[in-house]
Amino acid sequence: HKRTHTYTMQLSTVVLALALGAASAFAPMRNPAALRKAVVSNMQEPHGGTLVDLFVEDKEAAIKSCNKELQLNPRQLCDVELICNGGFSPLTGFMNEEDYLSVVNDVKLSSGLLFSLPVVFDTDDEDIAVGDKILLKQDDLEIATFTIESKYLAQKPLECKNCYGTSSIEHPGTLMVAMEKGKYYLSGSLEGLNKPVRDFPCKTPKEVREELPDDKDVVAFQCRNPVHRAHYELFTRALDDERVGEGGVVMVHPTCGPTQADDIDGTVRYKTYEVLKEETANPRVIWNYLPYSMHMAGPREAIHHMMIRKNFGCTHFIIGRDMAGSKSSLDGEDFYGAYEAQEFAQSKSAELGVKCVPSLNLVYTEEKGYVTADEAEKEGLTKKNLSGTKFRKALRAGEDIPEWFAFKSVVEVLRANI
């Protein structure tokens, strides 16, 4: 997935210079059967066949067995939680070098199982060594233990070029890998101790599956922004798609972890979702929240999102226009084509076992409300539009925002918090 215009050599060179070096020898990741617990009944099989659950009962013994402590940053905290609760099934720990390079180069684990983005633990700490058992913490709360099985140099230019489609630091994901991540990646198995403390509740895949219908399709809708009228129309109308069986439900599953710098804070977004859930009270719409750190990796991330929602029990996934896409911080150019994510997801749909539901291109018209752009064009309907820039300006100025564009309850929360 290549950007449509040429990047400056200087920016690429900056990234290439940041992290070079041959990767070191790796130790295979352990995959203890005792840590892989049976999944509850649901029509969607977890990725790899078994839903991973790494939480241990004897927390005290696990804590005492550690010889080092480490504070998790927000991105690492999300990754640890999703490994421990099975959101990243079949992983039982952070990737070793063989799996890392296999994912980066071939979009699959070394076992051959589809996996689109590396899940790695980074550090610059020279003192961490193979054999260490580290207690991972969120402030004073013990989150997990991490047994170090290998330590290797990250291949950052290769990772960025293959996963993000560019080695330019104009891309936020590449900037994160190049400038924020440490030069070493650590692999090894985890033991879950406690769920992180968050302002928004994040149910585990097992907990979500227990609430889903066993015999109905579950359509996942991923978002990282507040839900406005067009979004709501989009995901509720997805239930009428020919790919979705009778009586299906939508699970709105926003990511509330770290994201782009200019996105609305996750806690604020959570508040908007909660008031909207109350306002709409739609029995065919289920709301849950995902502790996930966005990569903005476009096509690769679309597959990643589908795999995670598969583990949460979803059978279908709505692929939006330019999903998980990003623009250059330098000139505003898109890194991915508008339909690249849809096309890539569709090509991997059968292998992954999740059906794609393309998002409708909806517009608001004076005559018929929300209709497809094609219908509006065909019938010569009068379209109304409000740009994101004008919406934000009106929001801050306290001006009226039309209810055809945004839900009143959502607007009130945004005005009170941004």
Buried (B, 14 or more C-beta within 10 A) or exposed (E): BEBEEEBEEEBBEBBBEBBEEEBEEBBEBBBEEEBBBEBBEBBBBBBBEBBBBBBBEEBEEBBEEBEBEBEBBEBBBBBBBBBBBBBBBBBBBBBBBBBBBBBBEEBBBBEEBBBBBBBBBBBEBEEBEBEBBBBBBBEEEBBBBBBBBBBBBBBBBBBBBBBBBBBBBBBBBBBBBBEEBBBBBBBBBBBBBBBBEBEBEBBBBBBBBEEBBEEBBBBBBBBBEBBBBBBBBBBBBBBEBEBBEEEBBBBBBBBBBBBEEEBBEBEBBBBBBBBBBEEBEBEEBBBBBBBBBBBBBBBBBBBBBBBBBBBBBBBBBBBBBBBBBBBBBEEEEBBBBEBBBBBBBBEBBEEBBBBBBBBBEBBBBEEEEBBEBEBBEEEEBEEEEBEEEEBEEBBEEEEEBEEBBBBEBBBEBBEEEE
